[in-house]
Amino acid sequence: EKLRVSEPSNAYDFGQIINAVNANKDKAACADLLTITDPKKLPVLLSNKLEGEILLIFIQSLEQYVAGKDPGLAYQHLFYLSKAERFKVVLALLSKNEKEEVQQLFDLLSESQSDQYSLEDLESLKKVYEL
């Protein structure tokens, strides 16, 4: 059964939805959440709760459900995700395979056209993700 996702109004709500999404590994629901959440609000909504598995389910959901339909939105989420507290710590703890998943999303975005980002933007964001 698919989780119903509504726009979170605060970090607590967002955290509750993320926990449910993560417990079920529900990438479709995660994609819904990312589609209705303003990317600019991500750092505030994540607060200090960013973890490796949350970063990964975000990446996987963006890759499988969002990037194909709206590469600009996927880029915006990647951009603001990198501004979240604990981002550097979480990034440092990713395994080689997990890093490859992040790379796949960047590859997908570089093959897509969007007025939200240029290839230069993508390249500089890749450096932030240490790719």
KARA-V52631 format. One record per residue. N is the residue number from 1. RES is the residue in one letter. OMEGA is omega in radians with two decimals (NA if undefined). Layout:
{{N & RES & OMEGA} {N & RES & OMEGA}}
//
This chain:
{{1 & E & -3.06} {2 & K & 3.09} {3 & L & 3.01} {4 & R & -3.07} {5 & V & 3.03} {6 & S & -3.06} {7 & E & -3.14} {8 & P & -3.11} {9 & S & -3.14} {10 & N & -3.07} {11 & A & -3.14} {12 & Y & 3.11} {13 & D & -3.12} {14 & F & 3.13} {15 & G & 3.13} {16 & Q & -3.13} {17 & I & 3.14} {18 & I & -3.14} {19 & N & 3.13} {20 & A & 3.14} {21 & V & -3.09} {22 & N & -3.14} {23 & A & -3.13} {24 & N & -3.04} {25 & K & -3.05} {26 & D & -3.06} {27 & K & 3.12} {28 & A & 3.11} {29 & A & 3.10} {30 & C & 3.11} {31 & A & 3.08} {32 & D & -3.14} {33 & L & -3.12} {34 & L & 3.14} {35 & T & -3.13} {36 & I & -3.13} {37 & T & 3.09} {38 & D & -3.11} {39 & P & -3.11} {40 & K & -3.12} {41 & K & -3.06} {42 & L & -3.11} {43 & P & -3.14} {44 & V & -3.12} {45 & L & 3.12} {46 & L & -3.11} {47 & S & 3.14} {48 & N & -3.01} {49 & K & -3.11} {50 & L & 3.10} {51 & E & 3.13} {52 & G & -3.07} {53 & E & 3.07} {54 & I & 3.10} {55 & L & -3.09} {56 & L & -3.13} {57 & I & 3.04} {58 & F & -3.11} {59 & I & -3.11} {60 & Q & 3.14} {61 & S & 3.11} {62 & L & -3.10} {63 & E & -3.03} {64 & Q & -2.99} {65 & Y & -2.98} {66 & V & -2.99} {67 & A & -3.13} {68 & G & -3.10} {69 & K & -3.03} {70 & D & -3.10} {71 & P & 3.13} {72 & G & 3.12} {73 & L & 3.12} {74 & A & 3.11} {75 & Y & -3.13} {76 & Q & 3.12} {77 & H & 3.09} {78 & L & -3.12} {79 & F & -3.08} {80 & Y & 3.05} {81 & L & -3.11} {82 & S & 3.12} {83 & K & -3.09} {84 & A & 3.05} {85 & E & 3.12} {86 & R & -3.11} {87 & F & -3.09} {88 & K & -3.14} {89 & V & -3.12} {90 & V & -3.14} {91 & L & -3.11} {92 & A & -3.08} {93 & L & 3.14} {94 & L & 3.09} {95 & S & 3.11} {96 & K & 3.13} {97 & N & 3.14} {98 & E & 3.09} {99 & K & 3.12} {100 & E & 3.10} {101 & E & 3.11} {102 & V & 3.12} {103 & Q & 3.14} {104 & Q & 3.13} {105 & L & 3.10} {106 & F & 3.11} {107 & D & 3.14} {108 & L & -3.13} {109 & L & -3.13} {110 & S & 3.08} {111 & E & -3.09} {112 & S & 3.09} {113 & Q & 3.07} {114 & S & 3.07} {115 & D & -3.14} {116 & Q & -3.11} {117 & Y & 3.04} {118 & S & 3.09} {119 & L & 3.09} {120 & E & 3.11} {121 & D & -3.10} {122 & L & 3.13} {123 & E & -3.12} {124 & S & 3.09} {125 & L & 3.09} {126 & K & 3.12} {127 & K & 3.11} {128 & V & 3.10} {129 & Y & 3.09} {130 & E & 3.12} {131 & L & NA}}
//
